[in-house]
């Protein structure tokens, strides 16, 4: 063992610093595991129309996200108590019902998405 490392490990302050650095490393690893996804490619449809390529961006997992569909940005917010609101480019925030269709499609009042949807 290198003499300076042995002296560091035998020093009581060295143990505390080593434990702190280990904790910091674990905390950084945990934060890295919670990194939000970038744009997620999905399939979307509006008002029962044809499925088309779209993308989802999550800004806060389970709380705030948006879909890019047909050149439009449709924004969603979840209040943590089961209520979801949607903002279309031409309108204002409105409450929407979330539901699963055919066990694969997640819909919010006429806007549906399917694919690898980042839920949590």
C-alpha positions as CSV (number, residue, x, y, z in Angstrom):
1,X,0.0,0.0,0.0
2,X,1.2,3.5,-0.8
3,X,2.4,5.2,2.4
4,X,0.3,8.4,1.9
5,X,-2.9,6.3,1.2
6,X,-2.2,4.2,4.4
7,X,-1.8,7.4,6.4
8,X,-5.0,8.8,4.8
9,X,-7.0,5.7,5.7
10,X,-5.7,5.5,9.3
11,X,-6.5,9.2,9.9
12,X,-10.0,9.6,11.5
13,X,-10.7,12.5,9.2
14,X,-9.7,10.4,6.2
15,X,-12.4,7.8,7.1
16,X,-15.1,10.5,7.3
17,X,-14.0,12.1,4.0
18,X,-13.9,8.7,2.4
19,X,-17.4,7.9,3.6
20,X,-18.6,11.3,2.4
21,X,-17.1,10.8,-1.0
22,X,-18.6,7.3,-1.3
23,X,-22.1,8.8,-0.4
24,X,-21.6,11.5,-2.9
25,X,-20.7,9.0,-5.6
26,X,-23.9,6.9,-4.8
27,X,-26.0,10.0,-4.8
28,X,-24.7,11.0,-8.2
29,X,-25.4,7.5,-9.6
30,X,-28.9,7.7,-8.3
31,X,-29.5,11.1,-9.9
32,X,-28.1,9.8,-13.1
33,X,-30.6,7.0,-13.1
34,X,-33.4,9.6,-13.0
35,X,-32.3,11.5,-16.1
36,X,-35.3,12.5,-18.1
37,X,-35.6,11.1,-21.6
38,X,-35.1,13.3,-24.6
39,X,-37.6,13.2,-27.4
40,X,-39.2,9.8,-27.4
41,X,-40.5,8.6,-30.8
42,X,-44.1,7.4,-30.6
43,X,-47.2,7.0,-32.8
44,X,-50.0,9.5,-32.3
45,X,-53.5,10.3,-33.6
46,X,-55.9,13.1,-33.2
47,X,-59.7,12.8,-33.1
48,X,-59.7,9.2,-34.4
49,X,-57.6,10.1,-37.4
50,X,-54.8,8.1,-38.8
51,X,-51.7,7.1,-36.7
52,X,-48.7,9.3,-37.5
53,X,-45.2,9.7,-36.2
54,X,-44.9,12.0,-33.2
55,X,-42.6,12.7,-30.3
56,X,-43.0,13.0,-26.5
57,X,-40.8,15.2,-24.4
58,X,-41.0,14.8,-20.6
59,X,-40.0,17.9,-18.6
60,X,-41.0,16.4,-15.2
61,X,-41.8,12.8,-15.1
62,X,-45.4,12.1,-14.3
63,X,-46.1,15.8,-13.9
64,X,-45.4,17.8,-17.1
65,X,-44.9,16.5,-20.7
66,X,-45.8,17.5,-24.3
67,X,-46.4,15.8,-27.6
68,X,-45.2,17.1,-30.9
69,X,-47.9,15.9,-33.4
70,X,-48.4,17.1,-36.9
71,X,-46.4,20.3,-36.4
72,X,-48.3,21.1,-33.1
73,X,-47.1,21.1,-29.5
74,X,-49.7,19.7,-27.2
75,X,-48.8,20.2,-23.5
76,X,-50.0,18.2,-20.5
77,X,-49.8,18.7,-16.7
78,X,-50.8,16.3,-14.0
79,X,-51.6,17.7,-10.6
80,X,-50.6,14.6,-8.6
81,X,-54.1,13.9,-7.5
82,X,-55.4,12.3,-10.7
83,X,-56.3,15.4,-12.7
84,X,-54.7,16.0,-16.1
85,X,-55.0,19.3,-18.1
86,X,-54.1,19.8,-21.7
87,X,-53.0,22.9,-23.6
88,X,-53.4,23.0,-27.4
89,X,-51.7,25.7,-29.5
90,X,-55.1,27.3,-30.3
91,X,-56.7,27.1,-26.9
92,X,-56.3,27.3,-23.2
93,X,-55.7,24.8,-20.4
94,X,-58.6,22.3,-20.2
95,X,-59.2,19.3,-18.0
96,X,-59.0,15.9,-19.9
97,X,-59.7,12.3,-19.0
98,X,-56.8,9.9,-19.4
99,X,-57.6,6.3,-20.4
100,X,-56.0,3.3,-22.0
101,X,-57.5,1.9,-25.2
102,X,-56.7,-1.7,-26.4
103,X,-54.1,-1.9,-23.5
104,X,-51.5,-0.1,-25.7
105,X,-52.8,3.3,-26.5
106,X,-52.9,6.1,-23.9
107,X,-55.5,8.8,-24.8
108,X,-56.4,12.2,-23.5
109,X,-59.8,13.4,-24.9
110,X,-59.1,12.6,-28.6
111,X,-55.3,12.7,-28.5
112,X,-53.8,9.2,-28.4
113,X,-50.2,8.0,-28.2
114,X,-48.7,4.5,-28.4
115,X,-45.2,3.1,-28.1
116,X,-42.6,3.3,-25.3
117,X,-44.4,6.0,-23.3
118,X,-42.2,7.1,-20.4
119,X,-44.7,6.9,-17.5
120,X,-42.4,6.8,-14.5
